[in-house]
Amino acid sequence: MRNVWRVFTRDLKRLGRVPLAWVIIGGALITPSLYAWFNISAFWDPFDNTKNLSIAVVNLDQGASTSLTGEVNVGDQLVAQLKDNDDLGWHFVSKDEAMRAVESGSSYAAFVVPETFTADLLSLTSGDFTQPKLQYYVNEKLNGVAPEITDTGATTIQTQMTDAFTEQVASAVATAIKSGSTVAEQDVLDAEAKIIADLQDAAQIIAQTRGHLGELQTGIQSTREGLQANVLTLANIDGALGGIHGTLDEARTLADKAQSDLLRLAGQATTGHVIGSAEVAQGAASAIAAIGRVTAATDSLSAAVDAQRTLLGQASGLLTGLDAQLAQTSAALASLDADLAAVEGDMGVAVTDLRAVGGAAAWQELQTLTSLNPEQIAQFMSTPVVVNQHTIFPTNTYGSQMAALFINLSLWIGAFVLVVILKLEVDREEIPDLTERQSYLGRWTLFAGIAIMQAITLSTGNLIIGVQHVNPFVFVITPILIGLSYLSIIYALSVTFGYIGKGLVVILVIMQIPGASGIYPIELMPEFFQKLYPFFPFTYGIDAMREVISGFAGLAYWRYMGTLALFVVGAFFLGLVLRRSVSNLTRLFTQQVGATELFTSEEGAPSGPGYRLNHLVRALANRASYQARLAKRALPFTRSYRKVRAAIITVGLAGIVVLAALAMIFPDSKTEFVGLWILWLVVVFAALITLEYIRYSLRLSTEVGEMPEAEIRREITELEAQL
């Protein structure tokens, strides 16, 4: 570490001896920061200036009317609303003027409301619906972002037209409902009063009927009592007639006996007395005749009594049946009275319910309908839902949102500027025992010091501009750590691969702008970039700065910074360990480019001629064997070198043409073909580089085989000193 520090302090002294060098260093400090400051300021809040975007509006709408909505002109309503809208620069012109403005570029877009627009909208209420169409013209040549903003304007116009139409229809419907509800309410009130009056009249009639039924019941009861008395009288008469009938039977018996006795007496008199027997017989005959008349009279009376008893039986039966009928009638009247009493009670309940209906929920709802406010309903229907936005990690301006990207770009650019304007190779002046790794760390330390100043300058300017931040200390320290991470990556690539490494640095920054979610969410980017997204340092640097700007979410900040630390570890492993393995490749490019005398190059970068230690040892041990083995490899390669190079170039060009043709045939997969095209170029370049590297290695091996023994020993000593 002592030599590392000596390299660092020596470099500072060299800069201190040349004051103009600090001007260049100052430029390296300020220039990357200017990139961020200007862009952040430019993007500070561009959407506040959308009112400067000229949008032409043409209203040709002639309006329409229906029985429901009345006269409506949605186009006029739109114009009135847009005049109060400052989101875009609305200009109300004729159709010819609008088209000329869009074509000339004085307006970015134009909206034309056709003549039948309102009529088409109102066709919804007639059942014969015609889809209304709004004509939208946009000039996409003027700017890539402006059409997206004017598309938002188109959505705004569509929404406002829909709202205006909905509000108009809702107002008409609400007015109709309110009017109908008022009529319905009065009708219900009238019906209620009439029904209550009718029910009360019916209840009174039922009460009177029940009174008559009571009187009828009393009469029936009295009649039944009279009938029962008559039935009893008839029974008594029947009994008396029965007694008479018995008496008559006895009298007939006595008459029959007397007649028999007279006949016997007359016979005896005739037999016993001759003298006076005729008178006796005559008297007996007279008596018998009289008795016969009595008997006949008795029989006649008995028959009359029987006939009367039969009539009395029939009369009694009729009276008994009539009593039963009256009993049934009385029971039916009693049931009818009970039913009428129930009906009378139900009518009373109905009257009570009707009088209470004014306080019922349905009645209250009807009263609510009669108190509707059509304007409020129309406003609600035009905007039925209001989104209550709750912003998580709010960021005050669009510039602060974009700051994470521009800060990372500035840090990357700043580190790249350092490897471009400052030498990467370290000389051994004043430090003869300096090793390759010490040189790497010593020069990195100088670059790191400048990178820290770049980050501090950048962060200070951002604080002055007003970029949002959670904590000012973290806002400054985070760019420092990110800048050192990017410096480690860029420095390792540039030192290890030279021109190739610097080219890779440029390719990385180009691919990281769309592929690290700096502007758009990575989910919106092609799948090619989504797959590379986790492997870009920008991904984690940008996310870390977003945490610092808008707020920390758990351990996300430390996860991002930890991932960047892994990139740093990989960079140092490349620069300190793997660098020697590819040093000849870097040396080849440096020498080849330097041979053109057109490109800037560092002499001796990398240091040493590039001989391999194992080759030197083999040549020193057995030169003849080493040269024989080398000749076996070199001669076939030399013969086929030109053919192989021509084949690689031919195949490479053919592949480029084929991929380009496929991209045109399958435009939906153009991103994948672009990725394959880039990969194919990398493969072709890698094949050419490998071919040249093999040629260069064989040349170095040949030089080792021809090298004097003393020189071989010196090279071995120098290589061992660098380990």
GUMAR-931624 format. One record per residue (C-alpha): x, y, z. Coordinates in steps of 0.001 Angstrom, whole numbers, padded with zeros to 6 digits, always signed. Example, Ala and Ser with C-alpha at 12.3 -4.5 7.8 and 13.67 -1.06 7.14 Angstrom:
# GUMAR-931624
+012300-004500+007800
+013670-001060+007140
***
This chain:
# GUMAR-931624
+000000+000000+000000
+002992+002290+000465
+003714+002369-003256
+000015+002951-003977
+000113+006041-001797
+003408+007149-003400
+001830+006954-006859
-001140+008992-005662
+000925+011721-004002
+003333+011881-006953
+000407+012394-009324
-000950+015185-007115
+002456+016902-007110
+002626+016685-010887
-000796+018320-011149
+000224+020957-008643
+003250+021968-010675
+001025+022757-013688
-001751+025261-012767
-003426+024913-016144
-003899+021209-015426
-006353+022197-012683
-008399+024034-015260
-008820+020748-017086
-009602+018980-013798
-012116+021725-013013
-013748+021122-016373
-013897+017416-015577
-015626+018317-012305
-018150+020755-013745
-018957+019410-017215
-020697+016150-016132
-022606+018068-013463
-023774+020601-016043
-025369+017741-017957
-027428+016801-014919
-028226+020370-013838
-029431+021500-017246
-031523+018394-017841
-033056+018370-014358
-033937+022048-014717
-035353+021474-018196
-037433+018563-016959
-038382+020338-013731
-042079+020516-014530
-042639+020448-018296
-046312+019540-017920
-046979+022976-016456
-046221+024338-019915
-048565+022112-021912
-050781+025167-022383
-048192+026270-024941
-048998+023261-027157
-051275+024610-029872
-054339+022426-030477
-056924+023456-033095
-060610+022841-032328
-063297+022931-035029
-066961+022873-033987
-069339+021980-036822
-072007+020492-034554
-075536+021645-035471
-077170+020325-032301
-080332+018237-031957
-083377+017848-029716
-085546+015112-028223
-088676+015103-026100
-086582+013955-023184
-083620+016322-023357
-084959+019264-025299
-082549+021275-027468
-078920+020124-026996
-075636+021141-028661
-072737+019142-027243
-070243+020884-029545
-071103+024297-028073
-070842+022888-024573
-067415+021438-025435
-066161+024782-026728
-067401+026516-023572
-065614+023980-021379
-062366+024065-023367
-062243+027857-023107
-061994+027379-019361
-059404+024590-019740
-055752+025671-019557
-054217+022198-019824
-053496+022662-023540
-053384+025622-025930
-056859+025334-027470
-057526+027449-030560
-061016+027596-032070
-060813+027926-035843
-062473+026789-039042
-061751+023365-040491
-059574+024718-043334
-057521+026797-040913
-057135+023814-038595
-055857+021517-041339
-053380+024129-042572
-052145+024641-039005
-051566+020921-038448
-049828+020417-041780
-047588+023463-041314
-046715+022527-037760
-048162+025624-036094
-050592+023277-034327
-049662+019854-033082
-053166+018420-033507
-056725+019283-034488
-060124+018074-033283
-063186+018342-035507
-066689+017934-034075
-068895+016843-037040
-072315+018297-037852
-074293+015294-036602
-072340+014708-033425
-075130+015695-030997
-077779+013971-033118
-075737+010776-033065
-075365+011041-029292
-079087+011605-028764
-079906+008620-030956
-079209+006611-027824
-082554+007795-026401
-084501+006707-029477
-083281+003103-029598
-081749+003615-033075
-078217+004275-031898
-075516+005727-034162
-071963+005801-032791
-070792+009441-032666
-067312+010007-034117
-064870+012768-033284
-062230+013497-035948
-058671+013771-034598
-055689+014900-036704
-052142+014804-035293
-048768+015766-036780
-046330+013173-035423
-043396+014607-037361
-042983+017619-035086
-042037+015881-031849
-042020+012415-030333
-043621+013417-027030
-046145+015986-028284
-048448+013373-029902
-048641+011541-026596
-049736+014761-024884
-052242+015577-027640
-053565+012032-027323
-054243+012907-023713
-056050+015983-025018
-058162+013736-027224
-059090+011695-024201
-059925+014905-022349
-062240+016068-025131
-063888+012669-025341
-064430+012669-021585
-065804+016204-021545
-068203+015437-024385
-069388+012295-022656
-069789+014208-019406
-071752+016983-021126
-074082+014505-022816
-074527+012463-019648
-075232+015598-017647
-077830+016767-020165
-079647+013429-020272
-079441+012945-016503
-080897+016417-015920
-083807+015687-018270
-084472+012319-016660
-084306+013768-013154
-086720+016560-014114
-089133+014017-015595
-088901+011853-012490
-089470+014820-010215
-092522+015963-012226
-093962+012473-012366
-093316+011961-008679
-095204+015178-007795
-098252+014036-009785
-097985+010579-008277
-097789+012031-004768
-100997+014100-005271
-102765+011115-006816
-101800+008992-003860
-103048+011642-001417
-106403+011896-003233
-106740+008135-003427
-105921+007835+000262
-108644+010334+001263
-111235+008669-000998
-110423+005188+000251
-110633+006290+003903
-114005+007947+003263
-115320+004864+001456
-114084+002598+004218
-115732+004744+006865
-119043+004717+004932
-118859+000973+004504
-118091+000539+008198
-121170+002619+009068
-123358+000519+006752
-121975-002663+008279
-122752-001337+011757
-126370-000580+010725
-126697-004006+009123
-125442-005644+012282
-128163-003700+014211
-130858-005014+011875
-129445-008485+012218
-129773-008156+015993
-133404-007134+015696
-134041-010007+013302
-132423-012410+015720
-134747-011150+018475
-137826-011599+016226
-136759-015090+015263
-136292-015957+018910
-139789-014676+019780
-141300-016600+016837
-139556-019761+017950
-140954-019345+021457
-144510-018897+019974
-144099-021934+017790
-142950-023988+020738
-146065-022847+022711
-148323-023749+019748
-146681-027127+019423
-147383-027682+023123
-151051-026595+022669
-151467-028960+019745
-150003-031730+021861
-152575-030964+024591
-155404-030947+022040
-154171-034196+020613
-154175-035610+024118
-157728-034450+024728
-158870-035875+021406
-157180-039088+022385
-159259-039155+025585
-162429-038489+023598
-161507-041277+021229
-161189-043619+024220
-164521-042560+025615
-166152-043138+022263
-164597-046569+022122
-166052-047356+025566
-169457-045971+024528
-169388-048159+021399
-168488-051128+023487
-171370-050410+025840
-173708-049917+022876
-172620-053166+021345
-173194-054873+024675
-176567-053226+025153
-177572-054264+021645
-176523-057807+022412
-178422-057766+025655
-181538-056420+023950
-181373-059088+021315
-181040-061755+023973
-183916-060192+025973
-186137-060016+022972
-185458-063657+022233
-186276-064716+025730
-189431-062680+025786
-190607-064155+022585
-189921-067657+023772
-191288-067288+027281
-194205-065061+026830
-196519-065244+024006
-198763-062547+025279
-196865-059150+025016
-193901-060594+023240
-194630-058575+020178
-194389-055336+022068
-191206-056473+023693
-189724-057390+020417
-190845-054135+018936
-189359-052182+021849
-186218-054168+021646
-186048-053510+017985
-186521-049813+018598
-183862-049873+021272
-181486-051760+019039
-182098-049322+016275
-181405-046474+018662
-178253-048180+019850
-177211-048714+016244
-177652-045031+015615
-175584-044280+018693
-172929-046679+017524
-172901-045130+014100
-172648-041707+015636
-169854-042885+017869
-167968-044337+014937
-168467-041157+012966
-167233-039054+015866
-164271-041360+016418
-163322-041049+012769
-163592-037303+013018
-161409-037329+016123
-158802-039470+014310
-158842-037092+011386
-158319-034126+013654
-155494-035859+015475
-153831-036565+012148
-154128-032917+011237
-152777-031948+014648
-149771-034292+014110
-149047-032741+010753
-149387-029224+012195
-147072-030123+015051
-144493-031530+012559
-144653-028376+010480
-144204-026219+013539
-141238-028330+014675
-139592-028107+011186
-140208-024389+011114
-138547-024077+014499
-135506-025997+013192
-135356-023737+010144
-135558-020680+012356
-132769-022114+014517
-130515-022570+011453
-131421-019094+010244
-130517-017704+013641
-127156-019495+013565
-126445-018203+010036
-127339-014689+011122
-125007-015042+014102
-122133-016177+011786
-122871-013318+009392
-122796-010907+012291
-119398-012264+013350
-118044-011906+009795
-119384-008372+009545
-117775-007602+012895
-114391-008878+011540
-114804-006851+008342
-115680-003811+010405
-112516-004354+012459
-110366-004815+009332
-111750-001587+007900
-110715+000193+011047
-107193-001228+010748
-107093-000272+007042
-108063+003294+007878
-105330+003396+010536
-102742+001990+008088
-103698+004463+005376
-103360+007330+007804
-099934+006003+008840
-098649+005501+005283
-097325+009085+005195
-094587+008067+007622
-093681+004844+005838
-090326+004362+004015
-091944+004074+000582
-093859+007295+001140
-090668+009001+002304
-088910+007753-000838
-091732+009195-002959
-091364+012501-001135
-087595+012271-001748
-088248+011902-005476
-090444+014997-005464
-087587+016969-003869
-084933+015890-006412
-082463+018512-007652
-081947+017844-011382
-078735+019901-011508
-077119+017962-008683
-078148+014648-010233
-076834+015722-013651
-073514+016738-012112
-073283+013439-010246
-074087+011373-013343
-071459+013183-015401
-068850+012353-012736
-070258+009441-010727
-066899+008376-009282
-064212+010578-007762
-060812+008960-007339
-059294+009797-003972
-055585+009553-004720
-053143+008627-001959
-049557+009101-003139
-046956+006808-001649
-043513+008427-001507
-044672+011734-003062
-042168+013570-005261
-042636+017307-005645
-041634+017797-009287
-041023+015856-012467
-037443+017145-012388
-036886+015420-009040
-038333+012233-010494
-035911+012390-013437
-032962+013412-011242
-032091+009789-010410
-031398+009049-014091
-029462+012242-014817
-027364+011907-011653
-026309+008400-012648
-025610+009463-016228
-023472+012370-014998
-021492+010095-012682
-020905+007596-015490
-019924+010347-017922
-017656+011927-015321
-015811+008657-014724
-015501+008069-018462
-014118+011579-018981
-011351+010786-016484
-010204+007645-018322
-010230+009621-021570
-008297+012738-020507
-005906+011130-017982
-003302+008469-018635
-004126+004981-017423
-000624+003561-017522
+001605+004439-014555
+005306+005091-015046
+007919+004033-012500
+009636+007380-012009
+010764+007699-008383
+009165+004276-007678
+011385+001630-009345
+009910-001301-007383
+006339-000520-008457
+004274-003566-009402
+001449-003749-011902
-001250-004082-009221
+000198-001196-007223
+000144+000906-010388
-003501-000015-010938
-004537+000925-007389
-002380+004070-007301
-003893+005573-010440
-007399+004424-009363
-006909+006355-006129
-006257+009559-008082
-009314+008956-010219
-011372+008152-007110
-010412+011459-005500
-011542+013367-008588
-014721+011241-008829
-015567+012095-005212
-015205+015795-006001
-017376+015315-009073
-020095+013698-006948
-019910+016414-004285
-020107+019139-006940
-023044+017411-008599
-024943+016888-005325
-024330+020438-004126
-025707+021849-007356
-028744+019568-007128
-029403+020787-003588
-029227+024380-004813
-031593+023616-007703
-034044+022159-005210
-034057+018467-006036
-036142+016682-003429
-034268+014570-000874
-035013+012698+002322
-031697+013458+004012
-029062+015902+002698
-026119+013865+004011
-027343+010678+002344
-028175+012728-000759
-024471+013673-001017
-022849+010421+000130
-024918+008166-002151
-023693+009775-005431
-020150+009502-004068
-020550+005743-003555
-022297+005303-006896
-019623+007384-008648
-016864+005241-007140
-018718+002117-008281
-019012+003387-011858
-015384+004544-011798
-014251+001065-010698
-016165-000544-013577
-015051+001957-016231
-011455+002021-015003
-011224-001791-014943
-012632-002141-018468
-010425+000651-019854
-007206-000533-018227
-007795-004204-018944
-009082-003981-022526
-007833-000579-023668
-009758+000658-026699
-012094-002310-026503
-012847-001513-022860
-013658+002102-023632
-015918+000953-026441
-017670-001366-023998
-018142+001567-021615
-019875+003532-024368
-022022+000547-025343
-022990+000041-021702
-024192+003612-021227
-026131+003430-024498
-027898+000229-023460
-028447+001273-019848
-030475+004386-020723
-033438+002352-022072
-032623-000838-020189
-032277+000353-016584
-035799+001751-016069
-034498+005302-015975
-037315+006836-018030
-039993+004186-018566
-040883+001206-016358
-038873-001775-017490
-042167-003656-018029
-042872-001319-020964
-039577-002049-022668
-038924-004902-025139
-038150-008299-023687
-034529-007942-024808
-033967-005104-022319
-036073-006769-019627
-033696-009732-019659
-030613-007483-019425
-032179-005226-016775
-030791-007085-013706
-027235-007008-015101
-026896-003229-015548
-025192-001159-012823
-027553+001724-013635
-030482-000408-012459
-029271-000288-008883
-027725+003181-008965
-030983+004736-010221
-033102+002823-007713
-030779+003827-004867
-031097+007507-005804
-034876+007151-005994
-034828+005917-002421
-032802+008961-001376
-035027+011380-003314
-038534+010083-002562
-038189+007986+000578
-036794+004736+001913
-038771+001500+001612
-037451-000972+004141
-034005-002322+003264
-034317-001610-000474
-031605+001083-000367
-029073-001277+001188
-029987-004003-001280
-029291-001677-004215
-026019-000417-002770
-024976-003969-001880
-025541-005065-005474
-023413-002159-006699
-020707-003322-004312
-020742-006698-006078
-020092-004901-009375
-017131-003163-007705
-015743-006488-006487
-016054-007885-009999
-014330-004819-011452
-011353-005101-009113
-011125-008823-009802
-010972-008031-013517
-008369-005274-013104
-006130-006968-010562
-006416-010677-011396
-007696-011226-014940
-005900-008286-016499
-002643-010172-017099
-004530-012946-018928
-005754-010528-021598
-002857-008069-021538
-001549-009250-024895
-004941-008579-026479
-004877-005040-025136
-001267-004622-026231
-002180-005841-029728
-004921-003229-030108
-002723-000479-028728
+000095-001245-031108
-002155-001719-034131
-004061+001519-033491
-000832+003393-032743
+000599+002207-036040
-001986+004248-037912
-000622+007440-036316
-004195+008733-036331
-005455+007578-032924
-004220+008750-029556
-002525+005933-027677
-000402+005450-024611
+003086+004181-025243
+003913+001089-023280
+000320+000410-022321
+000274-002243-021050
+003869-002163-019829
+006374-004626-021191
+006554-006420-024536
+004039-009069-023508
+006201-012172-023430
+004755-015096-021542
+006784-016407-018634
+006251-020071-019572
+007469-019387-023115
+010612-017696-021816
+011316-020594-019466
+010841-023187-022237
+013092-021272-024645
+015747-020935-021958
+015572-024626-021083
+015614-026077-024648
+015661-023586-027482
+015726-026199-030296
+012704-028065-028945
+010829-024803-028381
+011481-023604-031959
+010472-026969-033428
+007135-026988-031611
+006553-023350-032562
+007213-024045-036249
+004577-026819-036240
+001952-024297-035140
+003119-021220-037025
+003479-022610-040538
-000122-023947-040956
-001549-020780-039436
+000475-018552-041743
-000707-020450-044817
-004412-020285-043871
-004480-016857-042206
-005756-014841-045174
-008352-017439-046148
-009740-017657-042618
-009912-013892-042304
-011741-013613-045641
-014165-016382-044607
-014959-014646-041309
-015634-011347-043059
-017782-013012-045746
-019832-015041-043282
-020175-011994-041048
-021536-009809-043841
-023896-012576-044985
-025236-012962-041468
-025847-009221-041194
-027793-009231-044479
-029862-012284-043463
-030775-010827-040060
-031699-007499-041647
-033951-009285-044151
-035604-011327-041404
-036220-008161-039387
-038069-006656-042363
-040051-009853-042982
-041054-010194-039318
-041441-006617-038051
-043154-007731-034830
-039889-009389-033769
-037607-006521-034771
-036270-006032-031239
-035193-009673-031037
-033542-009419-034451
-031694-006250-033428
-030407-008131-030406
-029332-011048-032596
-027745-008583-035026
-025671-007056-032225
-024765-010516-030916
-023732-011574-034415
-021485-008532-034745
-019893-009367-031413
-019271-012936-032582
-017758-011746-035878
-015542-009169-034152
-014538-011749-031557
-013552-014160-034330
-011456-011497-036078
-009862-010411-032810
-009101-014044-031927
-007508-014562-035319
-005317-011476-034926
-004510-012398-031331
-003287-015827-032389
-001139-014201-035065
+000267-011717-032530
+000948-014485-029992
+002821-016521-032585
+004917-013467-033425
+005819-012947-029763
+006625-016644-029404
+008881-016399-032464
+010680-013397-030944
+011275-015391-027750
+012778-018251-029792
+015210-015827-031472
+016058-013889-028288
+019603-014130-026766
+019829-016029-023500
+020836-012933-021502
+017789-011043-022730
+015548-013992-021878
+016889-013982-018334
+016312-010221-018033
+012695-010570-019220
+012092-013374-016720
+013457-011195-013918
+011183-008276-014873
+008109-010495-015094
+008813-012019-011694
+009184-008530-010219
+005722-007547-011483
+004011-010512-009816
***
